[in-house]
Amino acid sequence: FFSASLTACAARMASEDRHLYGTVMVYALLCSAGMLAALRVGSYVTKSVGIEKAYGKPSYWWIHQLLCLTHHAVVGFGACYALFSNTFCVKTMRGIGVDFSYESAVDLNYGKVYIANLLSLTIGYMMYDVIILAQIGELKALIAVHHLVSIGLWPLLNSHSVGQMWILYFLSTEITGPFNVIRMMLCEIKKSHSEAYEKHYSMFYLINGLFFTALFVVWRLIPIPSLLVAGYRANPFRTASIPKHYEETRVLYAKFAIVFAILPILFNMFWGFQVVSGALKAFCKNNKKKKL
């Protein structure tokens, strides 16, 4: 709540574009520091009351998962609300927009200032996540590239009014995160208490997995063709598609944006393959058990 209140002030302070990037990064650092402090304080409190481990995992691991879940829920719902509040975004996502307009992509109902608030939380979370994963030796190359590229590029693009609909969409994909966090937590419970898990948590795990897989497919995979078409129509490497009043710096950022927009799409395709294949394996395994 402390971090959220700070980010709410960030947009009010950034009355000029040249201040927006710095404001987002400052509040992202504060948000990251707040999450690190919450993790340390939570770990200290749980140890003080004699809870150093739960279901085979140290207490800080559970606190970390709760912090991740909170971020995913807040940013995911916030970005989805903004997307669905803009007719242009809805048409683009559905692939029914006849003409892609740079002006419509920038003139959103919830645009630069709103995105700055979400970015403060997300960039802060990514900084925090990189630090924690590096400390415990679980920072994978794919996650590192995803986080670092987003940290370096998204606030810069938003401050120059470039790729805002894309940023909103990529932020909205965090909506699948809570279900993934719950899945990991239930997996840890299963490892320590298999019998109790089978009795009390198996149905919950199944329902959560179904929601996670369905939401991942619907929101991360199905829109990919429409996004690729929109990217082609907005291709900044074709001078005919760029408004004449765009200055050279803004055009340069647009070129960077269209190139790096491919990365999250590729990540979603890779993760989507893992999610769908994992769901199919689990389904086939359950069918075999029923036959036996």
C-alpha contacts under 8 A as a table, 3 or more apart, distances in Angstrom:
res1	aa1	res2	aa2	distance
1	F	4	A	4.96
1	F	5	S	6.09
2	F	5	S	5.29
2	F	6	L	6.37
2	F	34	G	7.59
3	S	6	L	5.11
3	S	7	T	6.30
3	S	27	Y	7.95
3	S	30	L	7.01
3	S	31	C	4.95
3	S	34	G	6.49
3	S	121	L	7.52
4	A	7	T	5.17
4	A	8	A	6.23
4	A	31	C	7.91
4	A	121	L	7.35
5	S	8	A	5.07
5	S	9	C	6.67
6	L	9	C	5.30
6	L	10	A	6.46
6	L	27	Y	6.76
7	T	10	A	4.87
7	T	11	A	7.22
7	T	27	Y	6.17
7	T	117	N	5.35
7	T	118	L	7.94
7	T	120	S	6.15
7	T	121	L	7.18
8	A	11	A	6.43
8	A	12	R	7.55
8	A	117	N	6.29
9	C	12	R	5.35
9	C	13	M	6.40
10	A	13	M	5.29
10	A	14	A	6.33
10	A	23	T	6.09
10	A	24	V	6.80
10	A	27	Y	6.92
10	A	116	A	7.71
10	A	117	N	6.83
11	A	14	A	5.11
11	A	15	S	7.29
11	A	20	L	7.56
11	A	23	T	7.89
11	A	113	V	5.41
11	A	114	Y	7.43
11	A	116	A	6.52
11	A	117	N	6.48
12	R	15	S	6.35
13	M	23	T	7.58
14	A	17	D	6.95
14	A	19	H	5.31
14	A	20	L	4.94
14	A	23	T	6.47
15	S	19	H	7.23
15	S	20	L	7.57
16	E	19	H	5.51
16	E	20	L	6.60
17	D	20	L	5.14
17	D	21	Y	7.56
17	D	159	S	5.75
17	D	160	H	7.16
18	R	21	Y	6.78
18	R	22	G	7.87
18	R	159	S	7.22
19	H	22	G	5.57
19	H	23	T	6.05
20	L	23	T	5.09
20	L	24	V	6.12
20	L	116	A	7.56
20	L	159	S	5.69
21	Y	24	V	5.29
21	Y	25	M	6.30
21	Y	155	P	5.70
21	Y	156	L	5.99
21	Y	158	N	7.85
21	Y	159	S	5.55
22	G	25	M	5.19
22	G	26	V	6.08
23	T	26	V	5.19
23	T	27	Y	6.21
24	V	27	Y	5.36
24	V	28	A	5.94
24	V	116	A	6.14
24	V	117	N	7.49
24	V	119	L	6.87
24	V	120	S	5.14
24	V	155	P	6.83
25	M	28	A	4.87
25	M	29	L	6.19
25	M	120	S	6.72
25	M	123	I	7.65
25	M	155	P	7.57
26	V	29	L	5.20
26	V	30	L	6.39
27	Y	30	L	4.86
27	Y	31	C	5.99
27	Y	120	S	5.71
27	Y	121	L	7.98
27	Y	124	G	7.59
28	A	31	C	4.95
28	A	32	S	6.07
28	A	119	L	7.61
28	A	120	S	4.43
28	A	121	L	6.06
28	A	122	T	7.54
28	A	123	I	5.55
28	A	124	G	4.03
28	A	125	Y	7.75
29	L	32	S	5.04
29	L	33	A	6.10
29	L	124	G	5.64
29	L	127	M	7.74
30	L	33	A	5.02
30	L	34	G	6.04
30	L	124	G	7.27
31	C	34	G	4.97
31	C	35	M	6.29
31	C	120	S	7.25
31	C	121	L	6.32
31	C	124	G	5.05
31	C	125	Y	7.15
32	S	35	M	5.20
32	S	36	L	6.25
32	S	124	G	4.30
32	S	125	Y	5.76
32	S	126	M	7.94
32	S	127	M	6.14
32	S	128	Y	5.06
33	A	36	L	5.08
33	A	37	A	6.06
33	A	124	G	7.97
33	A	128	Y	7.52
34	G	37	A	5.06
34	G	38	A	6.09
35	M	38	A	4.96
35	M	39	L	6.18
35	M	67	L	7.25
35	M	125	Y	7.59
35	M	128	Y	6.88
36	L	39	L	5.11
36	L	40	R	6.28
36	L	128	Y	6.63
37	A	40	R	5.12
37	A	41	V	5.99
38	A	41	V	5.22
38	A	42	G	5.81
39	L	42	G	5.17
39	L	43	S	6.05
39	L	60	Y	6.47
39	L	63	I	6.25
39	L	64	H	6.52
40	R	43	S	5.16
40	R	44	Y	6.15
40	R	60	Y	7.74
41	V	44	Y	5.07
41	V	45	V	6.11
42	G	45	V	5.15
42	G	46	T	6.16
42	G	60	Y	7.23
42	G	63	I	6.87
43	S	46	T	5.28
43	S	47	K	6.15
43	S	52	E	7.95
43	S	59	S	6.08
43	S	60	Y	5.21
43	S	63	I	7.55
44	Y	47	K	5.20
44	Y	48	S	6.09
45	V	48	S	5.01
45	V	49	V	6.49
46	T	49	V	5.35
46	T	50	G	6.37
46	T	51	I	5.02
46	T	52	E	6.37
46	T	59	S	6.79
47	K	50	G	4.96
47	K	51	I	5.13
47	K	52	E	5.00
47	K	59	S	7.87
48	S	51	I	7.40
51	I	54	A	7.14
51	I	59	S	6.92
52	E	58	P	5.76
52	E	59	S	5.45
53	K	56	G	6.07
53	K	57	K	5.38
53	K	58	P	4.22
53	K	59	S	5.14
54	A	57	K	5.43
54	A	58	P	6.30
54	A	59	S	6.31
55	Y	188	E	6.51
55	Y	189	I	5.59
55	Y	191	K	7.75
55	Y	192	S	5.39
55	Y	193	H	7.58
56	G	188	E	7.38
56	G	192	S	6.28
57	K	61	W	6.44
57	K	62	W	7.50
57	K	188	E	7.60
58	P	61	W	5.60
58	P	62	W	7.26
59	S	62	W	5.41
59	S	63	I	6.46
60	Y	63	I	5.01
60	Y	64	H	5.99
61	W	64	H	5.07
61	W	65	Q	6.32
62	W	65	Q	5.10
62	W	66	L	6.34
62	W	185	M	7.78
63	I	66	L	5.11
63	I	67	L	6.27
64	H	67	L	5.14
64	H	68	C	6.23
65	Q	68	C	5.05
65	Q	69	L	6.06
65	Q	181	V	6.37
65	Q	185	M	7.81
66	L	69	L	4.99
66	L	70	T	6.15
67	L	70	T	5.17
67	L	71	H	6.36
68	C	71	H	5.21
68	C	72	H	6.19
68	C	125	Y	7.77
68	C	178	P	7.84
68	C	181	V	7.53
69	L	72	H	5.18
69	L	73	A	6.16
69	L	177	G	6.68
69	L	178	P	4.86
69	L	181	V	6.21
70	T	73	A	5.27
70	T	74	V	6.15
70	T	178	P	7.67
71	H	74	V	5.34
71	H	75	V	5.96
71	H	76	G	7.94
71	H	121	L	7.38
71	H	122	T	7.35
71	H	125	Y	7.17
72	H	75	V	5.57
72	H	76	G	5.51
72	H	174	E	4.98
72	H	175	I	5.97
72	H	176	T	7.61
72	H	177	G	5.32
72	H	178	P	5.95
73	A	76	G	5.23
73	A	77	F	5.92
73	A	174	E	7.12
73	A	175	I	5.97
73	A	177	G	7.32
73	A	178	P	6.22
74	V	77	F	5.57
74	V	78	G	5.99
75	V	78	G	5.00
75	V	79	A	5.95
75	V	118	L	6.04
75	V	121	L	7.44
75	V	122	T	7.15
75	V	171	L	6.63
75	V	172	S	6.89
75	V	174	E	6.70
75	V	175	I	7.60
76	G	79	A	5.36
76	G	80	C	6.12
76	G	171	L	6.15
76	G	172	S	4.43
76	G	173	T	6.21
76	G	174	E	4.54
76	G	175	I	4.15
76	G	176	T	7.80
77	F	80	C	5.10
77	F	81	Y	6.06
77	F	172	S	6.79
77	F	175	I	6.27
78	G	81	Y	5.24
78	G	82	A	6.45
78	G	118	L	7.48
78	G	172	S	7.41
79	A	82	A	5.11
79	A	83	L	6.21
79	A	115	I	7.99
79	A	118	L	7.53
79	A	168	L	5.59
79	A	169	Y	7.00
79	A	171	L	5.92
79	A	172	S	4.63
80	C	83	L	5.07
80	C	84	F	6.15
80	C	168	L	7.74
80	C	169	Y	7.51
80	C	172	S	5.09
80	C	175	I	7.99
81	Y	84	F	5.38
81	Y	85	S	6.12
82	A	85	S	5.09
82	A	86	N	6.69
82	A	109	N	7.54
82	A	110	Y	5.60
82	A	168	L	7.53
83	L	86	N	5.53
83	L	89	C	5.77
83	L	90	V	6.76
83	L	165	M	7.71
83	L	168	L	6.77
83	L	169	Y	7.09
84	F	87	T	7.07
84	F	89	C	7.07
84	F	90	V	6.06
85	S	109	N	6.89
85	S	110	Y	7.64
86	N	89	C	5.39
86	N	90	V	6.47
86	N	108	L	6.30
86	N	109	N	6.04
86	N	110	Y	7.68
87	T	90	V	5.14
87	T	91	K	6.17
88	F	91	K	5.29
88	F	92	T	6.16
88	F	97	G	7.58
88	F	104	S	6.64
88	F	105	A	7.11
89	C	92	T	5.09
89	C	93	M	6.07
89	C	105	A	7.64
89	C	165	M	6.67
90	V	93	M	5.17
90	V	94	R	6.19
91	K	94	R	5.14
91	K	95	G	6.04
91	K	96	I	5.27
91	K	97	G	5.11
92	T	95	G	5.00
92	T	96	I	6.26
92	T	97	G	5.31
92	T	100	F	7.97
92	T	226	S	6.62
92	T	227	L	7.24
92	T	230	A	6.74
93	M	96	I	7.90
93	M	223	P	5.86
93	M	226	S	5.76
93	M	227	L	6.58
94	R	97	G	7.81
94	R	223	P	7.04
94	R	226	S	6.42
95	G	225	P	7.92
95	G	226	S	4.68
95	G	227	L	7.74
95	G	229	V	7.61
95	G	230	A	7.85
97	G	100	F	6.59
99	D	233	R	7.71
100	F	104	S	7.95
100	F	230	A	6.55
100	F	233	R	6.00
100	F	234	A	6.40
101	S	104	S	5.22
101	S	105	A	6.26
101	S	234	A	7.57
102	Y	105	A	5.11
102	Y	106	V	6.44
102	Y	234	A	7.23
102	Y	242	I	7.41
102	Y	243	P	7.30
103	E	106	V	5.27
103	E	107	D	5.94
104	S	107	D	5.08
104	S	108	L	6.79
105	A	108	L	6.48
105	A	163	G	7.51
105	A	164	Q	6.85
105	A	165	M	5.99
106	V	111	G	6.97
106	V	161	S	6.24
106	V	162	V	7.24
106	V	163	G	7.73
106	V	164	Q	6.38
106	V	165	M	7.45
107	D	111	G	6.81
108	L	111	G	4.84
110	Y	113	V	7.50
110	Y	114	Y	5.52
110	Y	115	I	7.31
111	G	114	Y	5.50
111	G	115	I	5.95
111	G	164	Q	7.08
112	K	115	I	5.18
112	K	116	A	6.07
112	K	158	N	6.18
112	K	159	S	7.19
112	K	161	S	6.85
112	K	164	Q	7.25
113	V	116	A	5.02
113	V	117	N	6.64
114	Y	117	N	5.36
114	Y	118	L	6.72
115	I	118	L	5.10
115	I	119	L	5.96
115	I	158	N	7.50
115	I	164	Q	7.76
115	I	168	L	6.99
116	A	119	L	5.00
116	A	120	S	6.15
116	A	155	P	7.38
116	A	158	N	7.37
117	N	120	S	5.31
117	N	121	L	6.83
118	L	121	L	5.36
118	L	122	T	6.21
118	L	171	L	7.97
119	L	122	T	4.91
119	L	123	I	5.63
119	L	124	G	7.97
119	L	154	W	7.75
119	L	155	P	6.86
120	S	123	I	5.52
120	S	124	G	5.97
121	L	124	G	5.19
121	L	125	Y	6.06
122	T	125	Y	4.95
122	T	126	M	6.12
122	T	171	L	7.93
123	I	126	M	5.05
123	I	127	M	6.19
123	I	150	S	7.57
123	I	151	I	5.58
124	G	127	M	5.20
124	G	128	Y	6.21
125	Y	128	Y	5.01
125	Y	129	D	5.96
126	M	129	D	4.92
126	M	130	V	6.09
126	M	147	H	5.75
126	M	148	L	7.97
126	M	151	I	7.35
127	M	130	V	5.33
127	M	131	I	6.33
127	M	147	H	7.71
127	M	151	I	7.84
128	Y	131	I	5.24
128	Y	132	I	6.22
129	D	132	I	5.25
129	D	133	L	5.98
130	V	133	L	5.31
130	V	134	A	5.94
130	V	139	L	6.81
130	V	144	A	6.84
130	V	147	H	7.50
131	I	134	A	5.24
131	I	135	Q	6.16
132	I	135	Q	5.08
132	I	136	I	6.40
133	L	136	I	5.35
133	L	137	G	5.96
133	L	138	E	4.93
133	L	139	L	4.70
134	A	137	G	5.02
134	A	138	E	6.11
134	A	139	L	5.07
135	Q	138	E	7.80
136	I	139	L	7.92
139	L	143	I	6.87
139	L	144	A	6.66
140	K	143	I	5.45
140	K	144	A	6.18
141	A	144	A	5.02
141	A	145	V	6.13
142	L	145	V	5.32
142	L	146	H	6.15
143	I	146	H	5.03
143	I	147	H	6.01
144	A	147	H	5.30
144	A	148	L	5.93
145	V	148	L	5.32
145	V	149	V	5.90
146	H	149	V	5.61
146	H	150	S	6.24
146	H	263	L	7.82
146	H	264	P	7.33
147	H	150	S	5.21
147	H	151	I	6.07
148	L	151	I	5.05
148	L	152	G	6.12
149	V	152	G	5.24
149	V	153	L	5.92
150	S	153	L	5.30
150	S	154	W	5.41
151	I	154	W	6.27
151	I	155	P	7.13
152	G	155	P	7.08
152	G	156	L	7.14
153	L	156	L	5.30
153	L	157	L	6.13
153	L	257	A	7.99
154	W	157	L	5.20
154	W	158	N	6.13
154	W	167	I	6.86
155	P	158	N	5.16
155	P	159	S	6.16
156	L	159	S	5.32
156	L	160	H	6.59
157	L	160	H	5.24
157	L	161	S	6.19
157	L	162	V	5.00
157	L	163	G	6.56
157	L	164	Q	7.58
157	L	253	Y	6.62
157	L	254	A	7.94
157	L	257	A	7.40
158	N	161	S	4.95
158	N	162	V	5.77
158	N	163	G	7.07
158	N	164	Q	6.03
159	S	162	V	7.73
160	H	250	R	6.55
160	H	253	Y	7.96
161	S	164	Q	6.47
162	V	250	R	7.23
162	V	253	Y	6.95
162	V	254	A	5.96
162	V	257	A	7.50
163	G	166	W	5.27
163	G	167	I	6.23
163	G	254	A	7.04
163	G	257	A	6.49
164	Q	167	I	5.01
164	Q	168	L	6.15
165	M	168	L	5.10
165	M	169	Y	6.22
166	W	169	Y	5.06
166	W	170	F	6.18
166	W	261	A	7.68
167	I	170	F	5.18
167	I	171	L	6.08
168	L	171	L	5.10
168	L	172	S	6.05
169	Y	172	S	4.93
169	Y	173	T	6.53
170	F	173	T	5.36
170	F	174	E	7.54
170	F	264	P	7.53
171	L	174	E	5.79
172	S	175	I	5.89
173	T	176	T	6.14
173	T	177	G	7.83
173	T	219	W	6.76
173	T	220	R	6.42
174	E	177	G	5.15
174	E	178	P	7.96
175	I	178	P	6.80
176	T	179	F	5.86
176	T	180	N	6.73
176	T	212	F	6.18
176	T	215	L	6.38
176	T	216	F	6.12
177	G	180	N	5.13
177	G	181	V	6.23
178	P	181	V	5.12
178	P	182	I	6.17
179	F	182	I	5.09
179	F	183	R	6.12
179	F	208	N	6.20
179	F	209	G	7.34
179	F	211	F	7.35
179	F	212	F	5.37
180	N	183	R	4.96
180	N	184	M	6.37
180	N	212	F	6.66
181	V	184	M	5.20
181	V	185	M	6.29
182	I	185	M	5.08
182	I	186	L	6.13
182	I	208	N	7.58
183	R	186	L	5.21
183	R	187	C	6.19
183	R	205	Y	6.71
183	R	208	N	6.99
183	R	209	G	6.94
184	M	187	C	5.04
184	M	188	E	6.45
185	M	188	E	5.27
185	M	189	I	6.46
186	L	189	I	5.01
186	L	190	K	6.20
186	L	201	Y	7.53
186	L	205	Y	6.72
187	C	190	K	5.06
187	C	191	K	6.44
188	E	191	K	5.21
188	E	192	S	6.71
189	I	192	S	5.51
189	I	193	H	6.03
189	I	194	S	7.63
189	I	197	Y	6.83
190	K	193	H	5.27
190	K	194	S	4.81
190	K	196	A	7.87
190	K	197	Y	5.25
190	K	198	E	7.78
191	K	194	S	5.98
193	H	196	A	5.45
193	H	197	Y	5.87
194	S	197	Y	4.95
194	S	198	E	6.13
195	E	198	E	5.22
195	E	199	K	6.34
196	A	199	K	5.14
196	A	200	H	5.95
196	A	201	Y	7.47
197	Y	200	H	5.39
197	Y	201	Y	4.82
197	Y	202	S	6.08
198	E	201	Y	5.98
198	E	202	S	5.04
199	K	202	S	6.62
200	H	203	M	7.37
200	H	204	F	7.85
201	Y	204	F	5.11
201	Y	205	Y	5.97
202	S	205	Y	5.06
202	S	206	L	6.20
203	M	206	L	5.03
203	M	207	I	6.18
204	F	207	I	5.19
204	F	208	N	6.04
205	Y	208	N	5.18
205	Y	209	G	6.00
206	L	209	G	5.06
206	L	210	L	6.17
207	I	210	L	5.14
207	I	211	F	6.29
208	N	211	F	5.18
208	N	212	F	6.06
209	G	212	F	5.01
209	G	213	T	6.04
209	G	279	A	7.73
210	L	213	T	5.26
210	L	214	A	5.99
211	F	214	A	5.24
211	F	215	L	5.89
212	F	215	L	5.29
212	F	216	F	5.96
213	T	216	F	5.11
213	T	217	V	6.19
213	T	275	V	6.44
213	T	276	V	6.72
213	T	279	A	7.21
214	A	217	V	5.27
214	A	218	V	6.07
215	L	218	V	5.10
215	L	219	W	5.75
215	L	220	R	7.70
216	F	219	W	5.48
216	F	220	R	5.24
216	F	221	L	6.83
216	F	272	G	7.04
217	V	220	R	5.64
217	V	221	L	4.90
217	V	222	I	6.15
217	V	272	G	7.00
218	V	221	L	6.14
218	V	222	I	5.37
218	V	223	P	7.48
219	W	222	I	6.36
219	W	223	P	6.53
220	R	223	P	6.46
220	R	224	I	7.17
220	R	268	N	6.23
220	R	272	G	7.73
221	L	224	I	5.54
221	L	268	N	6.84
221	L	269	M	6.71
221	L	272	G	6.92
222	I	225	P	7.08
223	P	226	S	5.39
223	P	227	L	6.17
224	I	227	L	5.06
224	I	228	L	6.14
224	I	265	I	6.95
225	P	228	L	5.13
225	P	229	V	6.25
226	S	229	V	5.10
226	S	230	A	6.16
227	L	230	A	5.00
227	L	231	G	6.05
228	L	231	G	4.97
228	L	232	Y	6.18
229	V	232	Y	5.07
229	V	233	R	6.27
230	A	233	R	5.11
230	A	234	A	6.13
231	G	234	A	5.10
231	G	235	N	5.91
231	G	258	I	6.74
232	Y	235	N	5.05
233	R	241	S	7.45
234	A	241	S	6.22
234	A	242	I	7.73
235	N	238	R	5.84
235	N	241	S	6.77
235	N	255	K	7.85
235	N	258	I	7.19
236	P	239	T	6.51
236	P	241	S	6.56
236	P	242	I	6.15
236	P	251	V	6.80
236	P	254	A	6.17
236	P	255	K	5.63
236	P	258	I	7.63
237	F	255	K	6.67
238	R	241	S	5.89
238	R	242	I	7.32
239	T	242	I	5.47
240	A	243	P	7.93
242	I	246	Y	7.18
242	I	251	V	7.79
243	P	246	Y	5.73
246	Y	250	R	6.23
246	Y	251	V	6.49
247	E	250	R	5.48
247	E	251	V	6.45
248	E	251	V	5.10
248	E	252	L	6.18
249	T	252	L	5.07
249	T	253	Y	6.34
250	R	253	Y	5.12
250	R	254	A	6.20
251	V	254	A	4.96
251	V	255	K	6.35
252	L	255	K	5.17
252	L	256	F	6.44
253	Y	256	F	5.00
253	Y	257	A	6.03
254	A	257	A	4.92
254	A	258	I	6.23
255	K	258	I	5.36
255	K	259	V	6.38
256	F	259	V	5.32
256	F	260	F	6.16
257	A	260	F	5.29
257	A	261	A	5.82
258	I	261	A	5.14
258	I	262	I	7.07
259	V	262	I	5.92
259	V	263	L	7.91
260	F	263	L	5.45
260	F	264	P	7.77
261	A	264	P	6.12
261	A	265	I	6.90
262	I	265	I	5.20
262	I	266	L	6.16
263	L	266	L	5.13
263	L	267	F	6.16
264	P	267	F	4.87
264	P	268	N	6.07
265	I	268	N	5.09
265	I	269	M	6.24
266	L	269	M	5.04
266	L	270	F	6.20
267	F	270	F	5.11
267	F	271	W	6.02
268	N	271	W	5.08
268	N	272	G	5.58
269	M	272	G	4.93
269	M	273	F	6.17
270	F	273	F	5.28
270	F	274	Q	6.59
271	W	274	Q	5.07
271	W	275	V	6.13
272	G	275	V	5.02
272	G	276	V	6.01
273	F	276	V	5.36
273	F	277	S	5.89
274	Q	277	S	5.27
274	Q	278	G	5.88
275	V	278	G	5.17
275	V	279	A	6.15
276	V	279	A	5.07
276	V	280	L	6.19
277	S	280	L	5.09
277	S	281	K	6.18
278	G	281	K	5.13
278	G	282	A	6.23
279	A	282	A	5.15
279	A	283	F	6.13
280	L	283	F	5.01
280	L	284	C	6.12
281	K	284	C	5.16
281	K	285	K	6.05
282	A	285	K	5.03
282	A	286	N	6.23
283	F	286	N	5.24
283	F	287	N	6.33
284	C	287	N	5.09
284	C	288	K	6.31
285	K	288	K	5.20
285	K	289	K	6.41
286	N	289	K	5.10
286	N	290	K	6.32
287	N	290	K	5.15
287	N	291	K	6.34
288	K	291	K	5.16
288	K	292	L	6.27
289	K	292	L	5.13
